[in-house]
Amino acid sequence: MISANKAVDGENIKINLTVNDTGNYSINGSSIQIIYYRKESVFFMADSISQGDLLITKLDTINKIVSCTFYFDAVNDTIRYQIRNGRFDLKY
């Protein structure tokens, strides 16, 4: 499993991947899990009800680098956040 985490200005997005190749993946909670944390220490999960896609453009398993773009809706109870134009270039 690949786990990438990025925090900016009190917001944090964590992505867990169980994929082996580059490509476009639907965020559905099975092979890709996304958790979005807000400043208030409340977290929102992109689940099978939420829409979202993740495009892995680079997956270097030797140097452990993953690059991707993504969008998704994060849901917690009745609150929905729309995350758009996301991007990761991280070591895992």
Protein Blocks (a to p, Z undefined) as FASTA:
>chain_A
ZZddddeehiacddddddfbecddddehlmpccddddfkopacdddfkbgcddddfbdcf
knopacddddddddehjaccddehiacdddZZ
